[in-house]
Amino acid sequence: MKKRIQVYTDPETKRRIELAAAKHELAVTDYCLQAIRQYLAEDDMLERESIEIPLRPTRDADLLAELRKLREAILADRGGKPIDVDIAAFIEQMRQERNEELAGVR
């Protein structure tokens, strides 16, 4: 007994699937099922051959680890006290100083 699944896609992908199905003289459903079965067969082959796909940390994970280390170093330098600065006021002060510098006031 067959069970129904639904797949939502963008109009361009739908158009390409319909064209490919027509090219192979298949109904869209049959074309999609063949593609899914092929993908699953490739997955099964990888499992049977025990091919290991190494997972390496992403650049984002590396960056996050570096930022955590930096945060800990800053806290250690400050004796465990977090920086207590009004960032918006600090940025405004820096902008004002830069504007004065550019205008030749300083």
One Martini backbone bead per residue (centre of mass of N, CA, C, O) as a GRO file, in nm:
protein
  106
    1MET     BB    1   0.096   0.037   0.023
    2LYS     BB    2   0.057   0.364  -0.034
    3LYS     BB    3   0.203   0.671   0.058
    4ARG     BB    4   0.174   1.005   0.132
    5ILE     BB    5   0.358   1.289   0.007
    6GLN     BB    6   0.490   1.621   0.057
    7VAL     BB    7   0.626   1.885  -0.159
    8TYR     BB    8   0.784   2.190  -0.131
    9THR     BB    9   0.837   2.449  -0.383
   10ASP     BB   10   0.958   2.629  -0.614
   11PRO     BB   11   0.875   2.719  -0.932
   12GLU     BB   12   1.145   2.645  -1.073
   13THR     BB   13   1.172   2.355  -0.970
   14LYS     BB   14   0.903   2.255  -1.075
   15ARG     BB   15   0.963   2.307  -1.372
   16ARG     BB   16   1.214   2.120  -1.390
   17ILE     BB   17   1.070   1.861  -1.314
   18GLU     BB   18   0.864   1.859  -1.543
   19LEU     BB   19   1.072   1.854  -1.774
   20ALA     BB   20   1.223   1.596  -1.689
   21ALA     BB   21   0.981   1.407  -1.695
   22ALA     BB   22   0.915   1.452  -1.995
   23LYS     BB   23   1.190   1.360  -2.109
   24HIS     BB   24   1.130   1.059  -1.962
   25GLU     BB   25   0.828   0.986  -1.976
   26LEU     BB   26   0.707   1.097  -1.693
   27ALA     BB   27   0.573   1.132  -1.416
   28VAL     BB   28   0.631   1.330  -1.158
   29THR     BB   29   0.609   1.115  -0.941
   30ASP     BB   30   0.803   0.908  -1.072
   31TYR     BB   31   1.048   1.090  -1.088
   32CYS     BB   32   1.072   1.148  -0.783
   33LEU     BB   33   1.094   0.853  -0.688
   34GLN     BB   34   1.353   0.788  -0.842
   35ALA     BB   35   1.529   1.004  -0.706
   36ILE     BB   36   1.491   0.904  -0.418
   37ARG     BB   37   1.591   0.611  -0.459
   38GLN     BB   38   1.873   0.687  -0.553
   39TYR     BB   39   1.957   0.837  -0.298
   40LEU     BB   40   1.911   0.596  -0.104
   41ALA     BB   41   2.111   0.403  -0.241
   42GLU     BB   42   2.361   0.577  -0.186
   43ASP     BB   43   2.333   0.570   0.118
   44ASP     BB   44   2.351   0.262   0.150
   45MET     BB   45   2.633   0.234   0.029
   46LEU     BB   46   2.780   0.394   0.245
   47GLU     BB   47   2.703   0.206   0.479
   48ARG     BB   48   2.820  -0.064   0.366
   49GLU     BB   49   3.121   0.069   0.328
   50SER     BB   50   3.193   0.248   0.572
   51ILE     BB   51   3.187   0.546   0.515
   52GLU     BB   52   3.358   0.817   0.636
   53ILE     BB   53   3.240   1.136   0.736
   54PRO     BB   54   3.397   1.396   0.828
   55LEU     BB   55   3.372   1.621   1.095
   56ARG     BB   56   3.414   1.964   1.077
   57PRO     BB   57   3.459   2.244   1.190
   58THR     BB   58   3.347   2.534   1.159
   59ARG     BB   59   3.425   2.855   1.132
   60ASP     BB   60   3.218   2.944   1.343
   61ALA     BB   61   3.320   2.762   1.572
   62ASP     BB   62   3.604   2.880   1.582
   63LEU     BB   63   3.521   3.171   1.636
   64LEU     BB   64   3.364   3.119   1.896
   65ALA     BB   65   3.604   3.007   2.056
   66GLU     BB   66   3.778   3.262   2.034
   67LEU     BB   67   3.576   3.454   2.175
   68ARG     BB   68   3.572   3.305   2.445
   69LYS     BB   69   3.871   3.338   2.508
   70LEU     BB   70   3.873   3.646   2.501
   71ARG     BB   71   3.668   3.690   2.725
   72GLU     BB   72   3.832   3.547   2.946
   73ALA     BB   73   4.080   3.732   2.926
   74ILE     BB   74   3.938   3.994   2.998
   75LEU     BB   75   3.829   3.905   3.271
   76ALA     BB   76   4.107   3.843   3.393
   77ASP     BB   77   4.222   4.136   3.359
   78ARG     BB   78   3.954   4.246   3.537
   79GLY     BB   79   3.894   4.044   3.777
   80GLY     BB   80   3.590   3.947   3.664
   81LYS     BB   81   3.500   4.217   3.541
   82PRO     BB   82   3.287   4.358   3.356
   83ILE     BB   83   3.210   4.564   3.118
   84ASP     BB   84   3.096   4.910   3.206
   85VAL     BB   85   2.941   5.033   2.922
   86ASP     BB   86   2.800   5.277   2.723
   87ILE     BB   87   2.796   5.216   2.401
   88ALA     BB   88   2.631   5.443   2.274
   89ALA     BB   89   2.789   5.675   2.409
   90PHE     BB   90   3.068   5.593   2.303
   91ILE     BB   91   3.006   5.618   2.002
   92GLU     BB   92   2.915   5.911   2.007
   93GLN     BB   93   3.183   6.026   2.107
   94MET     BB   94   3.355   5.924   1.870
   95ARG     BB   95   3.200   6.077   1.650
   96GLN     BB   96   3.245   6.358   1.756
   97GLU     BB   97   3.556   6.351   1.745
   98ARG     BB   98   3.571   6.292   1.441
   99ASN     BB   99   3.418   6.539   1.341
  100GLU     BB  100   3.615   6.745   1.465
  101GLU     BB  101   3.863   6.646   1.313
  102LEU     BB  102   3.748   6.692   1.022
  103ALA     BB  103   3.676   7.008   1.084
  104GLY     BB  104   3.931   7.126   1.262
  105VAL     BB  105   3.878   7.173   1.578
  106ARG     BB  106   4.134   6.992   1.694
   0.00000   0.00000   0.00000
